[in-house]
């Protein structure tokens, strides 16, 4: 049975455009009809730019017709997370404080994508200030997981992941400050890459509250699509000093090789859903059976000090941000208000202690990656939970706190490492499960190579939720 246009990957769309099988306008119409039909029940998109995106598709069609396409993603429809500035489109960061904010210019990665000819459909939902692991806010309400509408797609890139999973464009541009690309991708059956610190330069965006922890990257249905996006986004820019490390370093994906993989089942005996544990263990076996050196082991860094550092930096960052909004009290969610008040109480010595913990983590991992190429863990410790609950309170029969489900991902952000979610065997109910691969800074391409290998062994591209089959 032939696929609908909205079901095709970005790579397949580019091939079809080049062959004249269909046009960017045809694809826009197909995807826009999907948005009209499905988005009301999913709430992935919160701002849609029909006129501008239609005009963009029409301009792309003319370029393909005359042999002047701007690249392989010319005319491919994408979405952008609502904490990323897009020229002329409301960008709220999930907060009432920014409810009327319309940027005059694109954030740098968006500008690069626009120059490549993509069609920007609109903005996807996120929690307030992207500081929670589910997707709900006072402006737009919850985003729902297309695999089960009672459940969350996770966060903070829940709208981005839900959109791609249900066929509302093959690529979503999102951010990951503590797992916000990888965990939603795991909850929706997609690949999602958190690039290395500085790999994707950024400027002209929202204020930075999490030091250099947050990276901007893609969520997609296939690894090849991730690679196409990263080749556009990568490359240094003088306005982002962190990107200078990648001067004259293109985004390359190495040929298949046998890598040394440290498989970590759990972090300090933190609970993991049994189905997730089983699925990720099976993925680790796959790598071993295909010649990779897979060794099981413990976490190579101190967890508790990192948890304390995370709280100090996140709380202080939010408190600093809200100082720009006199009278913010009563205009943010209770969770954010409490977080900001805790941040106001933080001392300078606590903040320096947190920075010291980050520095020690980066040293420990630099030593670790002399002996191993990759760390393999679950991406999330829990299966998706109720869409309106901020976090699951119990995992595998054990009580957990707000970050119990998110324990595996934050270290990569603090260390500046790249991390990727790869879909694994789903749960018995069909809920997606993913595993995470993390490598040394700069080894983004290696992660894509491993993910593409696994994709060839265990294809997932044709897994669509029931919500996407109508």
C-alpha positions in Angstrom: 0.0 0.0 0.0 1.5 3.4 -1.1 2.2 5.8 1.7 0.5 9.1 2.0 2.7 12.2 1.5 2.5 13.1 5.2 4.0 9.7 6.0 7.2 10.2 4.0 10.6 10.9 5.6 12.4 14.1 4.7 14.9 12.1 2.6 12.0 10.5 0.6 10.4 13.9 0.1 13.6 15.3 -1.4 13.9 12.3 -3.7 10.3 12.7 -4.8 10.7 16.4 -5.5 13.9 15.8 -7.6 12.1 13.1 -9.6 9.0 15.3 -10.2 6.7 12.7 -8.5 5.1 15.4 -6.4 5.8 19.0 -5.4 6.4 20.8 -2.1 2.9 22.3 -2.5 1.4 18.8 -2.7 3.2 17.9 0.5 2.2 21.0 2.2 -1.4 20.4 1.4 -1.2 16.8 2.7 0.5 17.8 6.0 -1.7 20.8 6.6 -4.8 18.6 6.2 -3.2 16.2 8.8 -2.7 19.2 11.1 -6.3 20.3 10.8 -7.6 16.7 11.4 -5.2 15.5 14.2 -3.8 18.5 16.0 -7.0 19.3 17.9 -6.7 16.0 19.8 -2.9 16.0 20.2 -2.3 19.8 20.8 1.2 19.5 19.3 1.1 22.8 17.4 0.2 26.0 19.3 0.9 28.5 16.5 0.4 27.7 12.8 1.5 30.0 10.0 -0.6 28.8 7.1 -0.2 31.7 4.7 3.6 32.0 5.0 4.2 28.2 4.9 2.0 27.9 1.8 3.9 30.7 0.2 7.2 29.0 1.1 6.1 25.7 -0.4 5.1 27.5 -3.6 8.5 29.2 -3.9 10.2 25.9 -3.3 8.1 24.2 -6.0 9.4 26.8 -8.5 13.0 26.2 -7.4 12.7 22.4 -7.9 10.9 23.0 -11.3 13.8 25.1 -12.5 16.6 23.0 -11.1 17.5 25.7 -8.5 16.7 23.8 -5.3 18.6 25.1 -2.3 19.4 21.7 -1.0 17.9 18.3 -0.1 15.5 19.8 2.5 14.1 22.5 0.2 10.4 22.4 0.5 10.4 19.9 3.5 7.8 21.0 6.1 9.2 21.3 9.6 8.0 22.5 13.0 9.9 24.6 15.6 9.6 24.3 19.3 8.0 27.4 21.0 11.2 28.3 22.9 13.1 29.0 19.7 12.7 32.4 18.0 11.1 32.4 14.5 10.8 35.8 12.7 7.2 37.0 12.7 5.8 34.1 14.7 4.6 34.3 18.3 7.2 32.6 20.5 6.0 32.1 24.0 8.5 29.8 25.8 5.3 28.3 27.2 4.8 31.3 29.5 2.2 34.0 29.9 5.1 36.4 30.4 5.9 36.0 26.7 2.4 35.4 25.4 2.6 38.4 23.0 6.2 38.1 22.0 6.8 38.1 18.3 10.6 38.0 17.4 11.8 40.4 14.7 14.5 38.0 13.6 15.2 34.2 13.5 17.4 32.5 16.0 20.5 31.5 14.1 19.7 27.8 13.5 16.2 28.8 12.2 17.9 31.3 9.9 20.1 28.5 8.5 17.2 26.2 7.9 15.2 29.0 6.3 18.1 29.6 3.9 18.1 25.9 3.0 14.5 26.3 1.8 12.5 24.4 4.4 8.9 25.2 5.0 8.3 26.3 8.6 4.8 25.2 9.5 4.6 26.7 13.0 5.5 26.4 16.7 5.1 23.3 18.9 4.1 23.2 22.6 6.4 23.1 25.5 6.2 23.5 29.3 6.8 26.9 30.9 10.5 27.9 30.4 11.1 24.3 29.2 12.0 23.2 32.8 9.7 20.2 33.2 9.6 16.7 31.8 6.1 16.8 30.5 4.3 19.3 28.2 1.6 21.5 29.7 1.3 25.2 30.4 -1.2 27.9 31.4 -1.4 29.2 27.8 -2.1 26.2 25.7 -2.8 23.2 28.0 -1.3 19.7 27.7 0.1 18.0 24.7 -1.0 14.4 24.4 0.9 11.3 23.2 -0.5 10.0 19.9 0.2 6.5 21.0 -2.3 6.9 23.9 -4.1 10.2 24.2 -4.4 9.9 28.0 -0.7 10.0 28.3 2.1 12.5 27.9 4.7 12.5 25.2 7.1 13.8 27.8 8.9 17.1 27.7 10.0 19.6 27.3 9.9 18.9 23.6 6.6 17.0 23.8 4.9 19.1 21.2 7.8 18.6 18.8 7.9 14.8 19.3 4.1 14.4 19.1 4.0 16.3 15.8 6.5 14.1 14.1 5.1 10.9 15.5 1.6 11.6 14.2 2.7 12.8 10.8 2.6 16.6 11.2 5.9 17.1 9.3 8.8 14.7 9.2 11.2 16.9 11.2 10.9 18.9 14.4 13.5 21.4 15.6 13.7 21.3 19.4 16.0 21.9 22.4 17.5 19.6 25.0 18.7 21.1 28.3 18.5 17.9 30.4 17.0 15.3 28.1 14.2 17.3 26.5 14.8 15.9 23.0 15.8 12.3 23.9 13.1 11.4 26.4 10.1 12.7 24.3 11.6 10.9 21.3 11.7 7.7 23.4 8.1 8.2 24.4 6.9 8.6 20.8 9.1 6.1 18.8 11.4 8.6 17.1 15.1 9.4 16.8 16.2 12.6 18.5 19.7 14.0 18.7 21.1 16.3 21.4 24.2 17.7 19.7 27.5 18.4 21.4 28.0 21.7 23.2 28.7 24.2 20.5 28.0 21.9 17.5 25.0 23.9 16.6 25.8 27.6 17.2 23.1 29.8 18.7 22.3 33.5 19.0 19.3 35.8 18.8 17.2 33.6 21.0 15.7 33.6 24.5 17.8 34.3 27.6 20.2 31.4 28.6 19.3 30.1 32.1 21.1 26.7 32.1 24.7 27.8 31.4 25.9 25.8 28.3 23.8 22.8 29.0 21.1 23.3 26.4 21.6 22.3 22.7 19.3 22.7 19.8 18.8 19.7 17.6 16.4 17.6 15.5 13.7 15.0 16.1 12.8 12.8 13.1 11.6 9.5 11.9 14.9 8.3 10.4 18.6 8.7 11.2 19.3 10.0 7.6 16.9 12.8 8.2 18.8 13.8 11.4 22.0 13.8 9.4 20.5 16.0 6.7 19.4 18.6 9.3 22.7 18.5 11.2 24.7 19.2 8.1 22.7 22.5 7.8 22.8 23.4 11.5 26.4 22.6 12.1 29.4 24.9 11.6 30.9 27.7 13.6 29.6 31.3 14.0 31.6 34.1 15.7 28.5 35.1 17.6 28.7 31.8 19.5 32.2 31.3 20.9 31.3 27.7 21.9 31.1 26.8 18.2 34.7 27.8 17.4 35.8 24.2 18.3 34.1 23.1 15.1 35.9 25.4 12.7 36.6 23.5 9.5 35.0 20.4 11.1 32.0 19.2 8.9 29.3 17.0 10.3 30.6 13.6 9.1 29.3 10.1 9.9 32.0 7.5 10.1 31.9 4.2 8.3 30.7 1.2 10.3 33.2 -0.1 12.8 33.3 -2.1 16.0 33.0 0.3 19.0 33.5 -0.1 22.7 30.2 0.3 24.5 29.6 0.6 28.3 26.1 -0.6 29.0 24.6 0.9 32.2 21.3 -0.7 33.3 20.5 1.8 36.1 22.0 4.8 37.8 22.8 4.1 41.5 20.0 1.5 41.7 17.3 4.0 40.7 14.2 2.1 39.5 13.6 1.4 35.8 10.3 0.1 34.4 10.8 -3.7 33.8 9.7 -3.5 30.2 12.1 -0.7 29.5 14.9 -2.6 31.1 14.2 -5.7 29.0 13.9 -3.7 25.8 17.2 -1.9 26.3 19.0 -5.0 27.3 17.9 -6.6 24.1 19.3 -3.6 22.2 22.6 -4.0 24.0 22.7 -7.7 22.9 22.1 -6.7 19.3 25.2 -4.5 19.3 27.2 -7.3 20.9 25.9 -9.8 18.3 27.0 -7.5 15.5 30.5 -7.3 16.7 30.6 -4.3 19.0 32.4 -4.8 22.4 29.6 -4.4 25.0 30.6 -4.4 28.6 28.2 -3.9 31.5 29.2 -1.6 34.2 28.4 1.2 36.7 28.1 4.9 36.3 31.5 6.5 35.9 30.7 9.6 37.9 29.2 10.7 41.2 25.4 11.1 40.8 24.4 12.9 44.0 26.7 15.8 43.6 25.3 16.2 40.0 21.7 16.2 41.3 22.6 18.9 43.7 24.3 21.0 41.1 21.4 20.6 38.7 19.0 22.0 41.3 21.2 24.9 42.2 21.9 26.0 38.6 18.3 25.5 37.4 16.7 27.3 40.3 19.2 30.2 40.2 18.8 30.6 36.4 15.1 30.9 36.7 15.3 33.3 39.5 17.6 35.5 37.5 15.3 35.4 34.4 12.3 36.4 36.4 14.1 39.5 37.8 13.4 41.0 34.3 9.7 40.7 35.0 8.6 42.9 38.0 5.3 41.5 39.3 5.8 38.1 37.8 4.2 36.5 40.9 0.8 35.0 40.0 1.7 34.9 36.3 3.7 31.6 36.2 2.8 28.1 37.3 3.1 27.2 41.0 5.9 24.9 40.2 7.9 27.6 38.5 7.1 30.1 41.3 8.5 27.6 43.9 11.5 26.9 41.8 12.3 30.6 41.4 11.8 31.3 45.1 14.3 28.5 45.9 16.7 30.0 43.4 16.5 33.4 45.2 17.7 31.7 48.3 20.8 30.2 46.7 24.1 31.5 47.7 27.1 32.3 45.5 29.1 29.6 47.2 26.4 27.0 46.3 26.6 28.1 42.7 30.4 27.8 42.6 30.1 24.4 44.2 27.7 23.4 41.4 30.2 24.7 38.8 32.9 22.6 40.4 30.7 19.5 40.2 30.2 20.1 36.5 34.0 20.5 36.0 34.6 17.3 37.8 32.1 15.5 35.7 33.7 16.7 32.5 37.1 15.5 33.7 35.7 12.1 34.7 34.1 11.5 31.4 37.2 12.7 29.5 39.1 9.9 31.2 36.3 7.4 30.7 36.1 8.0 27.0 39.8 7.0 26.6 38.6 3.4 27.3 35.1 3.5 25.8 33.5 5.0 22.7 29.9 5.1 23.9 27.6 4.8 26.9 24.3 2.9 26.4 21.5 3.4 28.8 17.7 3.6 28.8 16.5 7.1 27.6 13.8 7.3 30.2 13.2 5.2 33.4 9.4 5.2 33.0 6.8 4.6 30.3 4.6 7.6 29.5 2.3 8.7 32.3 -0.9 10.8 32.5 -0.7 13.9 30.3 -1.6 16.3 33.0 0.7 14.9 35.7 4.2 16.6 35.9 6.0 13.3 36.5 5.2 9.6 37.5 5.3 9.2 41.3 6.1 5.5 41.1 8.4 3.4 38.9 8.7 -0.4 39.2 6.8 -0.3 42.5 9.1 2.3 44.0 8.2 5.9 44.9 10.2 8.5 42.9 10.6 12.2 42.9 10.2 14.7 40.0 13.3 13.6 38.1 13.0 9.8 38.8 11.9 9.2 35.2 14.7 11.6 33.9 17.7 10.2 35.7 19.6 9.0 32.7 19.9 12.1 30.5 21.1 15.2 32.3 24.7 14.2 32.7 25.2 14.5 28.9 24.0 18.1 29.0 26.3 19.0 31.9 29.3 17.4 30.2 28.6 18.8 26.8 28.4 15.4 25.3 26.2 14.4 22.3 23.3 12.0 23.0 20.8 10.3 20.8 17.6 8.4 21.4 17.0 5.3 19.3 13.7 3.4 19.2 13.8 -0.1 20.7 11.2 -2.8 21.1 7.9 -1.3 22.3 6.1 -2.4 25.4 3.4 -5.1 25.4 0.8 -2.3 25.0 2.7 -0.9 22.0 4.0 2.1 23.9 7.4 3.3 22.5 10.6 2.6 24.3 14.0 4.1 23.5 17.6 3.7 24.5 20.2 6.4 24.7 23.7 6.5 23.3 26.2 9.1 24.6 29.7 9.8 23.3 32.5 12.2 23.9 32.0 15.8 22.8 32.3 16.1 19.1 31.4 12.5 18.3 27.8 13.3 17.1 28.5 11.5 13.8 29.6 8.4 15.6 26.2 8.3 17.4 24.4 8.7 14.1 26.5 5.8 12.6 25.5 3.5 15.5 21.9 4.6 15.4 21.7 4.0 11.6 23.2 0.5 12.1 20.5 -0.3 14.7 17.8 1.1 12.4 18.9 -1.3 9.7 18.7 -4.2 12.1 15.4 -3.2 13.7 13.5 -0.8 11.4 10.9 1.5 13.0 10.0 4.0 10.3 6.7 2.4 9.5 5.5 2.3 13.1 2.7 4.8 13.3 0.3 5.3 16.3 -3.4 4.6 15.7 -4.0 8.3 15.9 -1.9 8.6 12.7 -3.8 6.0 10.7 -7.1 7.8 10.2 
